[in-house]
Amino acid sequence: QVQLVESGGGLVQAGGSLRLACAASGRTLSSVAMGWFRQAPGKEREIVARISSTLGITWYADSVKGRFTISRDNAKNTVYLQMNSVKPEDTAVYYCNVVGSGLTWAQGTQAWGQGTQVTVSS
């Protein structure tokens, strides 16, 4: 079982930037696909970005496309989410997780970490 620890959240003004980090232990992240998810108050958790294992192919939800970038540093066993031009609607708790393939390509497969709170002020 991999353990995931998210960090880097905080309070930022609209139009600003943040970089979230997801550090893992118990498994080499380069061998698995990873996703960043978020959960806003009163809403279900949703995937916002995904990076494949071998080729590093990325996918983004329409709501963040062009503003967020997912990347990985295999040497540090860490996955990042660069958030630019943030909006108040980006306010949520952000989580990372190993994601599946096929029908589960957008689903977390490991125990969820504590997440990191991102709050965007207008």
C-alpha positions in Angstrom: 0.0 0.0 0.0 1.4 3.4 -1.0 1.2 6.3 1.4 0.6 9.7 -0.1 1.2 13.1 1.4 0.0 16.2 -0.2 1.5 19.7 0.5 1.7 23.2 -0.9 -1.8 24.4 -0.5 -2.7 27.8 1.0 -4.5 31.1 0.5 -3.9 32.8 -2.8 -5.5 35.7 -4.6 -7.4 35.1 -7.9 -5.0 35.1 -10.8 -2.1 33.9 -8.6 -0.2 30.6 -8.6 0.5 27.6 -6.4 2.4 24.4 -6.8 1.1 21.4 -5.0 3.3 18.4 -4.3 2.4 14.7 -3.7 5.1 12.7 -2.0 4.8 8.9 -1.9 6.3 6.1 0.1 5.9 2.4 -0.4 5.8 2.5 -4.2 7.7 3.9 -7.1 5.3 6.5 -8.7 7.1 6.3 -12.1 5.5 2.9 -12.6 1.9 4.0 -12.1 -0.5 6.6 -13.4 -1.2 9.4 -11.0 -4.1 11.8 -10.7 -4.9 15.0 -8.8 -8.4 15.3 -7.4 -10.2 18.0 -5.6 -13.3 18.2 -3.4 -15.1 21.5 -2.8 -17.5 21.9 0.1 -20.8 20.2 -0.6 -19.5 18.6 -3.8 -18.2 15.2 -4.8 -14.5 14.6 -5.3 -13.5 15.0 -8.9 -10.3 14.4 -10.9 -8.7 17.4 -12.4 -5.5 16.1 -13.9 -3.9 12.8 -14.7 -0.4 11.7 -15.9 0.2 8.2 -17.4 3.0 6.0 -16.2 5.4 5.2 -19.0 4.9 8.0 -21.6 3.8 10.8 -19.2 0.7 11.5 -21.2 -1.4 14.1 -19.5 -5.1 14.8 -19.3 -7.0 17.7 -17.8 -10.5 18.5 -16.9 -12.0 21.3 -19.0 -12.3 23.5 -15.9 -8.5 23.6 -15.5 -7.2 23.0 -19.0 -4.6 25.6 -19.9 -4.1 26.7 -16.3 -2.9 23.6 -14.4 0.0 21.4 -15.2 0.7 17.9 -13.8 4.2 16.6 -13.8 6.4 14.1 -12.0 9.9 14.0 -10.6 10.9 10.3 -10.5 14.1 11.0 -8.6 12.0 12.5 -5.8 9.1 10.1 -6.2 6.9 13.1 -6.3 4.1 14.3 -8.5 3.3 18.1 -8.8 0.3 20.2 -9.8 1.3 23.7 -11.0 -1.8 25.9 -10.6 -1.7 29.2 -12.5 -4.4 31.9 -13.0 -6.3 30.4 -10.2 -10.0 31.3 -9.7 -12.3 31.3 -6.7 -14.0 28.2 -8.0 -10.7 26.3 -7.7 -11.1 26.5 -3.9 -11.1 22.9 -2.6 -9.1 20.3 -0.8 -6.7 18.8 -3.3 -5.7 15.1 -3.2 -3.4 12.9 -5.2 -3.8 9.2 -5.8 -2.7 6.3 -7.9 -5.3 5.9 -10.7 -6.4 2.8 -12.5 -6.7 2.1 -16.2 -9.6 1.4 -18.5 -12.9 1.9 -16.7 -11.0 3.0 -13.6 -8.7 5.5 -15.3 -10.1 8.4 -13.2 -10.5 6.6 -9.9 -8.1 6.6 -7.0 -6.9 3.1 -6.1 -5.1 3.7 -2.8 -6.1 5.1 0.6 -6.6 8.8 0.4 -4.2 11.1 2.1 -5.2 14.1 4.2 -5.2 16.4 1.2 -4.1 20.1 1.1 -6.5 23.0 1.3 -6.4 25.6 -1.5 -8.4 28.8 -1.0 -8.6 31.4 -3.7 -9.8 34.8 -2.7 -11.5 37.1 -5.2 
